[in-house]
Amino acid sequence: MKIIDLHCDALMKLSDAKGKLSFKDSIALDVNLDKLQKGGVKVQAFALFVSPSLPSSDQFQEVIAQIHYFYQDILEKHPEMRLIRSWDQISQLKEGEIGAFLTLEGVDPIGNDLKKLTLLYQLGVRSIGLTWNNGNLAADGVAEARGAGLSRFGREIVKWCNEHQLFVDVSHLHPTGFWDVISLAKYPIASHSNAMTICEHRRNLTDDQIRAMIERDAMIHIVFCPPFVKKGGNATIIDVIYQINHIVALGGIKNIGFGSDFDGIESKVEGLSDASMYPNLIEALKAFYSEEEIAGFAYQNFLDRLPQS
């Protein structure tokens, strides 16, 4: 079964290695070409993430470096990997081709300059997460004690995303900012978040937040980071399914997708340690859901909720 995965951090690893990792088959990567092919992944989103510890003057350059490795090491060296610039290109992918698009995880690198966001859009970014865990000029993340919502600049970014048919990603946002996005964004999305009722962690969504996402017909992509899956972090594939079951129970069977966070997590779900292992999850889901429902989680729910120009 084909898979659409909305979040991985392979670009961070490729950039840190400065071209010394092979995207084809490096064992240091949870997401590489061989593993994507083995796992049946048809579309992979690649996050641009810059550590907030990097001096602000260097952050945009680091984003550009990651984009460089995306084009050079992923796209140019591997003709099987196809850049997705418009959503209709997904349906045009041929047998053996894998679509790839960029997302921005935290707008810190653009400072207060929307022109930089326009440039990133032109380079292929199709989803914007306003924050990582920290606060920035747009909003506060889940770890920011201040707990503010969207600033005037953050609201300008959401307006810009609406005008350009980009997703606004609520994963990592402080709850105050979450509710701002729900009220302002045309295309809210959670690229890698779970249910707090099942696993109490600040990165997960409350039932009220999940219901709000469902009401907006927005996607919630299940993340495979063990501390977000199960309290204590000793998680199995069944624990991932418990997360899915809870969102389904809240009415979200058409709103669930996958956002693994591979290459951005230190520990792994047992039996789900890299992109090649998606078939293990698909097989386990068969005890709970129909083929059509599983196909929804794997790819169809996302395809049914793409921004419309």
N, C-alpha and C positions, 0 to 999 in steps of 0.2 A: 504493500500500500504506500502511495506517495505521501510525503510529509512536508508541511510548511512550518519552519521553525523561526520564530520572531526575535530570537536573541542569542547571540554568542559573542565572545570577546576575543576571537582569534586574531583580530587586527592588532590588539594591544600586544599580544605575544610576538607577532610578526615584526612589529615596529621595534619592540625591545630587543629582538634578536638582530635587527639591522640587516635583514636579508639572508641570514644564515640558516633559517628554517625552511624546509621544503613543504609547501602547501600540499604537494602530491601525497606524501606519506610520512611526514615527521611524526614520530611517536610522542613528541612534546605537545602536539596539538590534539585536543579532543575533537575538533572539527578540521578535517583535511579532506582532500578529494576522495581518497580511497574510502574513508569512513562515511562520507556523505553518500557515496554510491552504494556501499554495503547496507546502509541504513534506510535506503529508499527516499532520501531527502530530495525533494524536487525544487524547493525554494528555501534559501537560507538568508536571513537578515544578519548583517555584520555591523555591530555597534562600534561607534567612535566614542571612546571613553578616555578622558584625560584625568589623571589623579589631581585632586584639589591641592595636593602638596607641591605640585609643579608651579613655579613662579608664573603669575598671570601673564607676564610678558612673553612667555614661551609656550603658552597653551595652544594658541591657534596654529603655531608652527607644528606642534605635535599632531594635531588633527590632520593637517596637510600631509605629514609624514605617513600617518596611518592610511590615508586615502591613496598615497603613492604606492604603498605595498598592496593595497586592494587591487589597484589596476595592474601593477607590474607582476606581483607574485601569484595572484589569484586569477585574474582575467586574461592577461596577455600570455602567460605561460600555459594556460589550460583552456583550450577552446571549448571544452565541455561546459565551462562556467560562463554564463551569459548575464550581462548587466540588465537589470530591470529598471528602466527609467519611467515607463508608463505601465499601469496595472494590466492593460490588455496584452502586454507581452508575456504574461504568465501563461495564458492559454495558447500562445504561439510557440512555446518551448517544444522542441522536438524530442523524440526518444533519445535518451542518453544525455540530454542537456539539463543543467541545473541552474535555476535563476538565482541571482544574487543582488541584493540592494543594501544601501547604507542607512543606518539610523544614528541619531545623535543622542548620547546619554549624558545629559547635562549641558546647558548652554553657556557654561562658564567661559569656554574658549572664545566666544564672540564678544565678550565684554558687554558693551551697550550699543553695539554696531549691527543693525539689521542688514547692512550691505554684506557682511560676512555670512549671515544666514542665507542670503540670496546666492552667494557663491557656492556654499555647501549644497544647496538645492540643485544648482546647475551641475554639480559634480556627482549627483546621484542620491543625496539624502532624501528619504521619503517619510520619515517619522521623527518627531522631536520630543525628547524627554526634557522637561524644563530643568530638572535637577538630578543629581545623584543624591547621596544621603545628606550632604551639606546644604547650606543656603548659598544663594548667589543673587545677582541683580534682578533675577526674574521671579524667584520664589524661594521658599524654604523646603529642604528635604526632610525626610522622616527623622533624622538625627539632630536637627537643628532645634535647640531648646526654645528659641523665640516662637516658633510655630506659626509664622505669618503665612498668609495666602499669597496670591499673585500681586506683584507690584504693578505699577503703571506699565513698565517695560514688559513684564510678563504677559500682561493683557495685550500689548501690541504684538507680541510674538504669536499668541493664540489667534489674533485677528489675521495676521500674515499667513499662518497655517491654514486657516479657513479659506482664505482667498486663493491659496495655491493647492488646495485639496491634499494637505498633509495630515497624517495622524498626530495627535497630541497625546503623548504617553504619560500615564499617571503613575506607573511604577516608580518608586522612590520618592514621590511627592508626599509632603506632610498632609494629613487629612484636610486641613484648612484649604490648602491649595487644590486638593482633589475636588472639593465641592465647587471651587471657582471654575476649574476646568470643565466639570460636568455641566455647569450653567452656561459656559462661554464657547466651548469647542464644538465644531460640527462633527469632528471625527475623533472622539476620545478612544483610547485603547490602553490596555494594560499588557505590556509586552512580556513581562515575567513576574507574575504575582500569584499568590495562593490565598486560601481562606483562613482568616485569623481564628475563626471558631474551631477549626481542626488543629491549627498550630499557632499558638499565640506568639507572634513576632511582629515587631513594628513595621516590617516590610510587607506584611500581608494585609488583605482587605477585610474590613468588617462586613457582616451580613448586610448592613444598610448600604455600604459602598457597592457591594456586589449587586444588590437589587437595583441601585441607581444605574449601574452599568448595563444591566439587563433592560431596564426601562428605556435607556438610550440606544438599545440594540448594539452595544459596543462589545468588543471581544476582550476576553480575559484569558491570557495565555499562561498555562500552568508551568511553573518553574521547578527545576529538578535540584535546586540547592537544598541539601538535606535539612539544615536548620530551619528552612522555610516550609518543609514538607511535614516534619514530625518533631514534636518537642523532644529535645535531647539529641536530635540529628541522626540517629541510627535508623535510616529510612530504607524501605524496600519499595519495589514497584507497587505492591498492594497499598502502601501508604500514599503513593501518588494517586492511585485510583480513588482512595478515600477523599482526597481533595476534589477530584472530579465529581464524585458522587454528591458531595455537599453542594457544589454549585448547581448541579443538575436539580437537586432537591429544592433549591431556591428559584427554579424556573429557567436556568441558564443552559439547557442542553444545546441550544443553537449558538451559544456565545463562548464556547470553550475552544481553545486552541493550545498549542505548545510553544513555549519560549524557554528552552533548556537552560540557558546561561552557561553552556559548556565553554571552557577555557576561562571562565571568570569565577569558578568555584573551586575551593580547595578539597573538599570531600565530595563523595559521589553516592548517589542512590545505588544500592546493591542491584546489579544486573542492568544498570542504566548509566554507565560510566563515560560513554562518548557517543557520537552521532551514529556509529555503526550498530548500536544496540536498540534502536527504535523498534525493530521487530519484536523484541521481548515485551515491550509495553503494549504493542498492538495485539499480540497473542493473549496477554493477560486480560485485556479489556473485553475479549470475546466471551468471558464468563459473566459479564455484566451488561453488555450492550450489543445491539444489532450491528450488522456490517455497515448499514447506512449511518447509524449514529457514530460509529467509530470513524468512518470516513469524514463525518462532520468535524470531529475533533482534530483529525489529522490534517485536513486541508480545506474542506468545502465550506465550513462556517466562515473562515476568513475570506474565501473567494466571494461569498455571498454578501460581505459587508465592506467591500472596498469603496474608497471615496469615489464619488461620481462627479465628473466635470460638467 
